[in-house]
Amino acid sequence: MEKRKMTFALYFGNRGFMPETLITAARAEMVQAVTACGYDALLLDEQATPFGGVETRADGRRYADWLQVLRGRFDGVILCMPNFSDENGAVAALRDAGVPILIQAYPDELDKMDFAFRRDAFCGKFSIEDVFHQYRIPFTVFPPHVVHPLSAAFRCQLHDFAAVCRVVRGMRRLTIGCFGARTTAFKTVRFDEITLQAHGITVESFDLSAVVHRIGQLQDDHAAVTAKIERLRDYTDVSHVPPAKLLSLAKLSVVLDDYIAEYQLDALSLRCWEELQSWYGIAPCVLLGELNDRGIVASCETDLCSAISMQAMKLASEQPTACVDWNNNYGEDEDKVILFHCGPIAESLMACRGTVTDHKMFSKNQPDQGWGSDEGRIRAFPMTFSNCKTEDGRLTFYIGEGAFTEDVIPDGFFGCGGVARIANLQQILLRIGRQGFRHHTTVGVGRMKAILEEAFRTYLKYELFELE
């Protein structure tokens, strides 16, 4: 599918006794800033209001009507303040915008402080923030307080705001497929569907027997199955996988793709043991990693809450995410931990090409019964870690940052793991454990804490648990 280009509706504030002629330059500069970052811009016609800005309530109503006509075509609004700007017109224009709003205010220049050029947007920004707070209109602001649209600082603000918009848009209407019941022993992955639905997250449940039935309906030489085998050969090293096991993996992957298309799933979580090992001799790890590399979030062990956290980070970073265990200490370094899972890690997150093996946990007692673990090592990158829980009707997240390092994990450590450094790790682990968060965490590429907190707290109304 063609990637949707993000689009922002541009708003230009005005106040009559301030220099309104600055609006014309602001319109051109803001369009230049937005398009230079790879986004699209929508502008109210310059003739619709004086200078194409919004000052009065009447101007604001015209702008609101214009937004209503364009509903669904923009991801956020950039409220640009070339001068002090009127807060009443802004409320009339944006109180029903329904999308994130970034407030940007122009800086004054010390050599242009006379009445013809002085902006006073520094002060005006507080007025708009104050009145928006009174009206309960959610908005986004980033430091510095005032910033020119063509500056590097605003470029960073714009990219962060775009990430906030992606998270808000994607999480408000999220559909997750849950394949199979919770494994009896794993009470750690319980979740509350009603709480999730109250936050716009729909869970579609599928019995594993229905998946098995669909697998049985597929012929070995079905075109989709043949294509999937070639896809897996291109994706990772499957040279050690017996042909019958590779065929079963391919059929399961085709069936999951069919469910995703049929139910328009944004993400999924799969019961990954022990039936698939008993019936087919496979572990679906590599299939989950491949789905994540295709942009479809997939978690194992029916850990649906981890899939939710993964989806939020995927939207923010536009890169694959992963569900991992808080698994091992790293020697005596208290700020390092080995984060690991059996093999559902996206290849793009690995240091080098993975190798699909017989899952060592299953092969210990039943050799040749767990083909599908994609073994490798997680590459070094700055990362965000997060997870959530449903409890007493609340959806609560924690968010932290760290980095995967190039520290070596000795040979013999199976699955796919990496060494992560997280400042104050021991206190973080204590707080996570005491609050009943699961033994899984989820990881994504880049520093996303501020972005996720802004999306979660300001717009999505999730609860946040502070790690420190």
C-alpha positions in Angstrom: 0.0 0.0 0.0 1.1 3.5 -0.8 2.2 5.3 2.4 -0.2 8.2 3.3 1.5 11.6 3.2 0.9 13.5 6.4 -1.0 16.8 6.0 -1.4 19.8 8.3 -4.0 22.5 8.3 -2.3 25.8 8.8 -3.9 28.5 11.0 -2.5 32.1 11.2 -3.5 34.2 14.1 -3.9 38.0 14.1 -4.6 40.9 16.5 -5.7 44.1 14.9 -3.5 46.6 16.8 -0.4 44.4 16.0 1.4 44.4 12.6 -1.0 42.2 10.5 1.3 42.6 7.4 3.5 39.9 9.0 0.9 37.3 8.2 1.7 37.3 4.5 5.3 36.4 5.1 4.3 33.8 7.7 2.0 32.0 5.3 4.8 31.6 2.8 7.4 30.6 5.5 5.2 28.0 7.2 4.3 26.3 3.9 8.0 26.2 3.0 8.8 24.7 6.4 6.1 22.0 6.2 6.8 20.9 2.7 10.5 20.9 3.2 10.0 18.3 5.9 8.0 16.1 3.5 4.5 17.0 4.6 1.6 18.6 2.9 -0.1 21.9 3.9 -3.7 23.1 3.6 -4.4 26.9 3.8 -7.5 28.9 4.1 -7.8 31.2 1.1 -6.1 34.5 1.6 -9.3 36.3 0.5 -11.5 34.5 3.0 -10.5 36.7 5.9 -8.3 39.8 6.2 -4.8 38.7 5.1 -5.9 35.0 5.4 -5.6 35.2 9.2 -8.0 34.7 12.1 -8.7 37.5 14.5 -12.4 37.8 15.2 -15.0 35.2 16.2 -16.5 35.6 12.7 -13.1 34.8 11.2 -12.8 31.8 13.5 -16.2 30.5 12.5 -15.2 30.7 8.8 -12.0 28.8 9.6 -14.0 26.1 11.5 -16.4 25.7 8.6 -13.4 25.3 6.3 -11.9 22.6 8.5 -15.3 20.8 8.6 -15.3 20.6 4.8 -11.8 19.2 4.9 -12.5 16.7 7.7 -10.4 13.6 7.3 -7.8 15.2 5.0 -5.5 16.6 7.7 -3.7 15.0 10.6 -3.1 18.0 12.8 -3.4 21.8 12.9 -0.4 24.2 13.2 -1.5 27.3 15.0 1.0 29.9 13.8 1.3 33.2 15.6 3.0 35.8 13.5 2.0 38.4 16.1 0.2 38.4 19.5 -2.9 36.9 18.0 -6.4 36.9 19.3 -7.5 34.0 21.6 -11.2 34.3 21.0 -10.9 33.8 17.3 -8.7 30.8 17.9 -11.2 29.2 20.2 -14.0 29.7 17.6 -11.8 28.2 14.9 -10.3 25.2 16.7 -12.5 24.1 19.6 -13.9 21.3 17.4 -10.8 20.5 15.3 -10.6 17.0 16.6 -6.9 16.6 15.9 -3.7 17.6 17.7 -2.9 21.3 17.6 0.7 22.6 17.6 1.1 26.2 18.8 4.0 28.0 17.2 4.9 31.6 18.0 7.4 33.8 16.1 10.3 35.3 18.0 10.9 39.0 18.0 14.1 40.4 16.5 16.0 42.9 18.6 16.6 45.3 15.7 12.8 45.2 14.8 11.1 46.2 18.1 9.3 49.3 16.9 5.5 49.3 16.6 5.6 48.5 12.9 7.5 45.2 13.3 7.2 44.1 17.0 5.3 40.8 17.2 4.8 40.2 20.9 3.9 36.6 20.1 6.0 35.5 23.1 3.3 37.0 25.3 0.4 36.2 23.1 1.2 32.5 23.2 0.5 32.4 26.9 -2.9 34.0 26.3 -4.0 31.4 23.8 -2.7 28.6 26.0 -4.6 30.0 29.0 -7.9 30.2 27.1 -7.5 26.8 25.4 -6.9 25.4 28.9 -10.1 27.1 30.1 -12.1 25.6 27.2 -10.4 22.2 27.6 -9.0 22.3 24.1 -6.0 20.0 24.0 -2.8 21.4 22.4 0.9 20.7 22.0 3.8 23.0 22.8 7.5 22.2 22.6 10.6 24.2 23.7 11.8 26.7 22.8 8.8 29.0 23.6 9.2 31.0 20.4 10.7 29.7 17.2 11.0 30.7 13.6 9.3 28.3 11.1 12.5 28.1 9.0 14.8 27.2 11.9 16.3 23.9 12.8 14.5 24.0 16.1 11.1 24.2 14.5 12.1 21.4 12.1 12.6 19.1 15.1 9.3 20.3 16.6 7.5 19.6 13.4 8.9 16.0 13.1 7.9 15.4 16.8 4.4 16.8 16.2 4.0 14.6 13.2 4.9 11.6 15.3 2.3 12.7 17.9 -0.3 13.0 15.2 0.4 9.5 13.9 0.1 8.0 17.4 -3.1 9.8 18.1 -4.7 9.0 14.8 -3.6 5.3 14.9 -4.5 4.6 18.5 -7.9 6.2 18.5 -9.2 3.5 16.2 -7.1 0.4 16.7 -8.2 -3.2 15.9 -6.1 -6.1 17.3 -6.6 -9.7 16.5 -6.1 -12.2 19.4 -5.4 -15.7 18.0 -6.0 -18.4 20.5 -6.8 -18.4 24.2 -4.3 -17.3 26.8 -1.9 -20.1 27.6 -3.1 -21.6 30.9 0.2 -21.0 32.7 0.5 -17.4 31.6 -1.7 -15.4 33.9 0.9 -12.6 33.3 -0.8 -11.7 30.0 -4.3 -11.1 31.1 -6.2 -8.1 29.8 -9.6 -6.4 30.0 -11.4 -6.0 26.6 -14.0 -3.6 28.0 -11.3 -1.2 29.3 -9.5 -1.4 25.9 -12.8 -0.7 24.0 -13.4 2.4 26.2 -10.1 3.7 24.7 -11.1 2.9 21.1 -9.1 -0.4 21.0 -11.2 -3.2 19.5 -10.1 -6.8 20.1 -11.2 -9.4 17.6 -10.8 -13.0 19.0 -10.2 -16.0 16.9 -10.1 -19.6 18.1 -6.9 -21.4 17.3 -9.0 -24.3 15.9 -10.4 -22.0 13.2 -6.8 -21.2 12.2 -5.9 -24.9 12.1 -9.0 -25.5 9.9 -7.9 -22.8 7.4 -4.4 -24.3 7.3 -6.0 -27.7 6.4 -7.9 -26.2 3.5 -4.7 -24.9 1.8 -3.2 -27.1 -0.9 0.6 -27.5 -0.8 0.9 -26.0 -4.3 -1.4 -23.0 -3.7 0.1 -19.9 -5.3 0.0 -18.0 -2.0 1.8 -20.8 -0.2 4.5 -21.1 -2.8 5.0 -17.3 -2.8 5.2 -17.3 1.0 7.9 -20.0 1.0 10.0 -17.8 -1.4 9.3 -14.7 0.8 10.7 -16.6 3.9 13.7 -17.7 1.9 14.4 -14.1 0.9 13.6 -12.8 4.4 16.0 -14.9 6.5 18.1 -18.0 6.5 15.7 -21.0 6.4 18.2 -23.3 4.8 18.2 -25.6 7.9 14.4 -25.9 8.1 13.0 -29.3 6.9 10.8 -28.8 3.8 7.6 -30.0 5.6 8.1 -27.6 8.4 8.8 -24.7 6.0 5.6 -25.6 4.3 3.6 -25.5 7.5 5.2 -22.1 8.4 4.2 -20.8 5.0 0.6 -22.0 5.4 0.2 -20.4 8.8 1.6 -17.2 7.5 -0.9 -17.2 4.6 -3.8 -17.8 7.0 -2.7 -15.0 9.2 -2.5 -12.7 6.2 -6.0 -13.7 5.2 -7.3 -12.8 8.7 -5.5 -9.5 8.6 -7.1 -8.6 5.3 -10.5 -9.9 6.2 -10.8 -8.1 9.5 -8.7 -5.1 8.7 -6.4 -5.8 11.6 -3.8 -3.2 12.6 -2.0 -5.7 14.9 -2.2 -9.2 16.3 -1.1 -11.4 19.1 -0.8 -15.2 18.8 -0.9 -18.2 21.1 2.4 -19.6 20.0 2.7 -22.8 22.1 2.2 -25.7 22.6 -0.4 -26.7 20.0 1.5 -25.5 17.0 4.5 -27.6 18.1 2.4 -30.7 18.8 0.3 -30.5 15.6 2.8 -29.1 13.1 6.3 -29.2 14.7 6.7 -25.4 14.2 7.2 -22.3 16.3 5.7 -19.1 14.6 8.5 -16.8 15.9 9.9 -16.0 12.4 6.4 -15.2 11.1 5.8 -12.6 13.8 9.2 -11.0 13.1 8.4 -10.9 9.4 5.0 -9.3 10.0 6.6 -6.6 12.1 9.0 -5.9 9.3 6.0 -5.5 7.0 4.5 -2.9 9.4 1.9 -5.2 11.0 2.6 -5.3 14.7 2.6 -8.9 16.0 3.3 -10.2 19.5 3.6 -13.7 20.9 2.1 -15.5 23.9 -1.2 -13.7 23.3 0.4 -10.7 25.1 -2.1 -8.3 23.6 -1.0 -5.4 25.9 2.5 -5.7 24.5 1.0 -5.4 21.0 -0.7 -2.2 22.0 2.6 -0.7 23.2 4.4 -1.9 20.1 1.8 -0.3 17.9 2.1 3.1 19.6 5.9 3.0 19.1 5.7 1.8 15.6 3.4 4.8 14.8 5.8 7.2 16.5 9.0 5.9 14.9 7.7 4.4 11.6 10.0 1.5 12.3 9.5 -2.1 13.5 9.2 -2.8 17.2 9.6 -5.9 19.3 8.2 -7.7 22.4 11.1 -9.0 24.6 11.6 -10.5 28.0 13.3 -8.7 30.9 15.5 -11.8 30.8 19.1 -11.7 32.3 21.5 -9.5 34.2 24.7 -8.6 32.3 27.4 -9.6 34.7 27.7 -7.1 37.5 26.7 -4.0 35.6 23.6 -2.9 37.3 22.5 -0.6 34.5 22.7 -3.3 31.8 20.2 -6.1 31.0 19.8 -8.8 28.4 16.5 -8.3 26.6 15.6 -11.5 24.7 12.9 -13.5 23.0 12.9 -16.8 21.3 13.0 -15.4 17.8 10.1 -13.1 16.9 12.4 -10.1 16.4 12.2 -8.3 13.1 15.2 -8.9 10.9 15.7 -5.1 10.5 16.3 -4.9 14.3 19.1 -7.5 14.1 22.8 -7.0 13.8 22.9 -9.4 10.9 20.8 -12.0 9.1 19.0 -14.4 11.4 19.0 -18.2 11.2 15.8 -20.2 11.7 16.3 -23.1 14.0 14.4 -25.8 15.9 13.3 -24.0 19.0 15.7 -25.1 21.7 13.1 -25.0 24.6 10.8 -27.4 22.7 13.5 -29.6 21.1 15.0 -30.3 24.6 12.1 -32.8 25.1 10.8 -33.2 21.6 13.4 -32.7 18.9 12.2 -31.5 15.5 9.0 -30.0 17.0 9.7 -26.3 17.1 11.0 -25.1 13.8 10.6 -21.3 13.4 12.8 -19.6 16.0 14.8 -16.9 14.2 18.0 -16.7 16.1 20.3 -13.7 16.0 21.4 -10.6 18.0 19.7 -7.3 18.4 21.8 -4.5 16.9 22.9 -1.4 18.7 20.5 1.6 18.6 19.0 4.2 20.9 15.7 2.8 22.0 12.5 3.5 23.9 10.9 0.8 26.0 7.3 0.7 27.2 4.4 -1.5 28.2 0.9 -1.2 29.5 -1.7 -3.0 31.6 -5.4 -2.9 32.1 -6.5 -2.7 35.8 -9.6 -1.5 37.5 -10.9 0.0 34.3 -7.7 2.0 33.6 -5.2 1.6 30.7 -1.8 2.5 32.2 1.6 2.8 30.4 5.2 3.2 31.5 7.7 4.7 29.1 11.5 4.8 29.4 14.6 5.3 27.2 17.9 3.5 26.9 20.1 2.0 24.3 21.1 -1.4 22.9 24.8 -1.7 23.0 27.4 -3.6 21.1 28.3 -5.7 24.2 28.8 -9.4 23.3 26.5 -12.1 24.5 28.5 -15.4 24.7 27.8 -18.2 22.2 25.2 -20.7 23.4 22.7 -18.1 24.3 19.8 -19.1 22.1 17.0 -17.0 20.5 17.5 -13.4 19.7 18.8 -11.1 22.4 20.7 -7.8 22.9 22.3 -6.0 25.8 20.5 -2.8 26.8 21.9 0.0 29.0 19.2 1.8 31.0 20.1 4.4 33.6 18.9 3.7 37.1 17.8 0.3 35.9 17.5 -1.4 39.3 15.0 1.2 40.6 13.0 1.0 37.4 12.8 -2.8 37.7 11.6 -2.5 41.3 8.9 -0.1 40.4 7.7 -2.1 37.4 7.6 -5.3 39.5 5.7 -3.7 42.4 3.1 -2.3 40.1 2.2 -5.6 38.4 3.5 -4.9 35.0 4.4 -8.0 33.0 7.7 -9.7 32.5 7.7 -8.5 28.9 8.6 -5.1 27.7 8.5 -3.7 24.2 11.2 -1.8 22.4 11.4 0.6 19.5 14.1 2.5 17.6 14.8 6.1 18.8 14.0 8.4 21.6 10.2 8.5 21.8 9.4 9.2 25.4 8.4 12.8 25.0 6.3 12.0 21.9 4.5 9.1 23.5 3.8 11.0 26.7 2.4 14.0 24.8 0.1 11.7 22.7 -1.0 9.6 25.6 -1.5 12.3 28.2 -2.8 15.2 26.2 -5.0 13.5 23.6 -5.6 9.8 24.3 -6.1 10.2 28.1 -4.1 7.1 29.0 -2.7 6.9 32.5 1.1 7.1 32.8 3.2 5.5 35.5 6.4 7.3 36.2 9.4 5.0 36.3 11.5 7.4 38.4 
